[in-house]
Amino acid sequence: MNIAILACKNIKDDCSIGCHHCLLAFDKREGDFVLYEGKDARIMAIFHCGGCPGSCVVARLMNLKAWMARTGENIDALHIGTCLLENCPYKDSIIEKVKANSGVEVVEGSHSYRPDKIFAC
């Protein structure tokens, strides 16, 4: 099973160190990646929405499909990254577009590693 993760452009490019939390949660099958416990699954792509307001997310899906076609690969499930779910004011319209156009299972979420209180011990 091939997985892609859709992330927030602002967070992915500026704050997330290689989308570490998504990769870690997938590797440990934690958070929303528990769905793949005991299954042969791999992350094939982590890509972003294209930037606010997410108006080119469908074009980015098409680009990903075209790029993967060169190697005979495809996506079976698409996760909406925690960064996009928790921070994006356009998330509802982005998710609606992705669900309407991707043709694969869309899972809303990735990891759950955000602390409740940043400076609390």
C-alpha positions in Angstrom: 0.0 0.0 0.0 1.4 3.4 -1.0 0.7 6.4 1.2 1.0 10.1 0.4 0.8 12.9 3.0 -0.5 16.3 2.2 1.1 19.0 4.4 0.8 22.7 4.9 3.2 24.5 2.7 4.1 27.2 5.3 4.8 24.7 8.0 6.5 22.0 5.8 8.9 24.5 4.3 9.5 26.8 7.3 9.0 24.8 10.5 9.0 21.1 10.0 12.4 19.4 9.9 11.8 17.0 7.0 8.3 16.3 8.3 9.9 14.3 11.1 6.8 13.7 13.2 4.8 12.2 10.2 7.7 9.9 9.3 8.2 8.9 13.0 4.5 8.2 13.5 4.4 6.2 10.3 7.4 4.2 11.2 6.0 3.4 14.7 2.5 3.0 13.3 1.2 5.6 15.8 -1.4 8.3 15.5 -3.5 7.9 12.3 -0.9 5.5 10.9 -2.1 2.8 13.3 -4.3 1.8 10.3 -1.3 0.2 8.7 -0.2 -1.9 11.8 1.0 -5.2 10.4 0.5 -4.2 6.8 3.0 -3.7 4.0 2.7 0.1 3.6 5.2 2.8 2.6 5.2 6.5 2.3 5.8 7.4 -1.3 5.4 11.2 -1.0 5.0 14.1 1.3 3.9 17.1 -0.6 2.3 20.4 0.2 -0.9 22.2 -0.7 0.7 24.8 -2.9 0.2 27.6 -0.4 -2.7 29.6 0.8 -5.5 29.4 -0.1 -4.8 25.9 -1.4 -6.3 26.7 -4.8 -3.8 24.5 -6.7 -4.1 21.4 -4.6 -5.8 19.5 -7.4 -3.1 20.4 -9.8 -0.5 19.2 -7.3 -2.3 15.9 -7.0 -2.2 15.5 -10.8 1.5 16.4 -10.8 2.2 13.8 -8.2 0.3 11.1 -10.2 2.2 12.1 -13.4 5.6 12.0 -11.6 4.9 8.6 -10.0 3.6 7.1 -13.3 7.2 7.3 -14.6 8.1 4.5 -12.1 4.8 2.6 -12.4 3.7 3.6 -8.9 0.5 5.1 -7.6 -1.0 6.2 -4.3 -3.5 4.1 -2.5 -4.3 6.4 0.5 -3.7 10.0 1.2 -3.3 11.4 4.7 -4.1 15.1 5.5 -1.2 16.1 7.7 -1.7 17.2 11.2 0.0 20.5 10.3 -2.7 21.3 7.8 -5.6 20.1 10.0 -4.5 22.1 13.1 -3.4 25.3 11.5 -5.0 25.9 8.1 -7.9 28.4 7.8 -8.6 26.8 4.3 -8.6 23.2 5.5 -12.3 22.5 4.8 -12.1 23.5 1.2 -8.8 21.8 0.7 -10.1 18.5 2.2 -13.3 18.8 0.1 -11.2 19.2 -3.1 -8.9 16.3 -2.2 -11.8 14.0 -1.4 -13.7 14.9 -4.6 -10.7 14.5 -6.9 -8.1 12.1 -5.5 -10.0 8.8 -6.1 -8.4 7.2 -3.1 -9.1 6.9 0.6 -8.4 10.2 2.4 -7.5 10.0 6.1 -7.7 13.2 8.1 -4.7 13.1 10.3 -1.1 11.8 10.6 0.6 12.2 14.0 -0.4 13.3 17.5 2.9 14.5 18.8 1.9 18.1 19.6 2.2 18.9 23.3 -0.7 20.4 25.1 1.5 22.9 27.0 4.7 23.8 25.2 6.8 25.0 28.3 5.1 22.8 30.9 7.1 19.9 32.3 
